[in-house]
Amino acid sequence: MSEQRVRGVPAQPSAPDGPTPKRLPAGGQRGGPPWMGAGMPAERSLNFGPTARRLLRRLRPQRLHLGAVIGLAVVSVGLTVIGPKVLGYATDLIFTGVIGQQLPSGTSADDAVAAARAAGNHNFADMLARMDVVPGAGIDFPALGRVLLLALGLYLAASLLMWWQGWLLTGVVQRTVFQLRAEVEEKLNRLPLPYFDRQPRGELLSRVTNDIDNISQSLQQTLSQLLTSLLTVVGVLGMMFWISPLLAVVALVAVPLSVVVTGQIAKRSQRKFIAQWTHTGELNAQIEEAFTGHDLIKVFGRRREVEAAFHAKNEQLFQASFGAQFISGIIMPAMLFIGNLSYVAIAVVGGLRVASGAMSLGDVQAFIQYSRQFTQPLTQVASMANLLQSGVASAERVFAVLDADEQIPDPAAPVRFTDPHGRVEFERVSFRYDPDKPLIEELSLVAEPGHTVAIVGPTGAGKTTLVNLIMRFYELDAGRITLDGVDITELRRDDLRGRIGMVLQDTWLFGGTIRDNIAYGRPDATEEEILAAARATFVDRFVRSLPDGYDTVIDEEGSNVSAGEKQLITIARAFLAEPALLILDEATSSVDTRTEVLLQRAMAALRSERTSFVIAHRLSTIRDADLILMMEHGRIVEQGTHEQLLAAHGPYHRLYQSQFHQAAGGDDPMPVAAASTAG
């Protein structure tokens, strides 16, 4: 579970109400919302070699299985390489038998050679001299059958070994990718919140899902073929030099030409693959954002703009993908063309060698097979270039996440709390998102155990930032925050957040039953404790009206319960957690007026004997707070009780009057909405 998920706390806190940070996150990604990255090139060109080597190093834990894979591949390829030579011997048996039938029986092979020379057929005589021919005898079918059975056995054994090798390699790749996914998940839990503030969620999801799946596919399809192809090239090359060094040199002429052509094409396709996966992540970010805010898009009539943005990014992805696949796809026909040129040259030279008696027909036939086996793995390696480049491009994107700067580690010898009281003190705290724009400067305050501290002020004053600092979602630039006299940096984050219950304005529910969502605050709670928390926070009132009661399944978006009911469930979750410190960020903003009155009573019981920080938009909800902090521009400009601040006729008095003076004057029966002053 993520470190950011604590008892009664959702996965992420609400967005900070200070200025939007501008610092680039670790991993090299630009900040801001997804559309800001539309059309941007990749941050840097893919460094293919180091990334590929780093990806291969991840296979080290599977080295025993890899050793078995290599051993099986060597034996399998060895058997496959021997096959053409055996078939060449079968060809010689057939050819020798056909020639022998045409010679007069009762004579010796030497007599047949001499007769051919006497007749002026010197080439035929040279060929007969190299053949083990018996004049008058036909094809030796028993010997031919044994040779063919041997060839069949070789190919069958090679196929079985190759199947075994594929089975082992599949396990190696999938275990490696499994470990990579686990490391990425653990890494995400160690990353600081600012990293996620600046990363479009769709882009991050694309790295965790699409890119890792692409790595898996690339490794699975390339490792086996690369290994087999390289071994085949070595084995076939050895057999070719054994049969005919001259023809081997002819075949090798195609290799440097193939390398040059492949390198030039791969260089041009690499940039396209980088752009392809970059645009894929950005398109995912746009789609995720559009569907998350689907209702707002409909309400404000921005469907055409969203569709235009989608089509523009989709067009960019199309162009990059088309270019990547087309350019890399040229490699295969280019290699086939070069291979065919080599094949023709070998056939011509080999035919001349047979005619001159320098080689047997079976050796030429075997060599032609070897030439095909020699160019085929080169062609396969070339055709895998697009898969390999695509996989390495994805690997770099995943490694960028793994290399991102992590949050400050927990202390090696953390302080342990046995009976926290909830006294919170800010000592000359300074914090800013942007180094050039101060937000909170030299802030000091004390929240005594059992007291309720309300934080009010205009948008951007730093209210939510203040409570996020208590949770250590962000690190301080200066000063310190203590809990019961202990600096929070001396505590483990889990221990600190385990003492805090938090209810946000933006509710967070996971897919599961209402009972499970409430029990998320304390998984070991009994059924009676869950029901007691539900009754105390008035969840029980609406749950009883549902057909399945507490077993009602909430979908991931919580669309089958109202906004107010979702907020009640999150309040019940915090209630059940029984935290020492309670943070309420406009926790009753989505409930009706009557329910809010009831919840205020429940909150009073919830806040008893524990310190509470309440971020309030409606000032009527915090009149009974023990201390009200009026914040402006990251500073506490006023503090005191409700009556004291009204009597001072300062910023709080003006803020209060902006909400209630019209209703008090009777000009308007409803209070003015405080949208302009909400923080």
SULDAQUI-V700669 format. One record per helix or strand. SS is the DSSP state (H for helix, E for strand). FROM is the first residue (numbers start at 1). TO is the last residue. If there is no record, write none. Layout:
SS:FROM:TO  SS:FROM:TO
//
This chain:
H:34:37  H:48:57  H:60:102  H:109:118  H:122:130  H:141:190  E:191:191  H:193:197  H:201:243  H:245:292  H:294:299  H:303:355  H:361:383  H:385:402  E:406:406  E:424:431  E:434:434  E:437:437  E:440:447  E:452:457  H:463:470  E:478:483  E:486:487  H:488:490  H:493:498  E:500:503  E:512:513  H:514:519  H:527:536  H:539:543  H:549:551  E:553:554  H:563:577  E:581:585  H:593:607  E:611:615  H:619:622  E:627:632  E:635:640  H:642:648  H:651:665  H:675:677
//
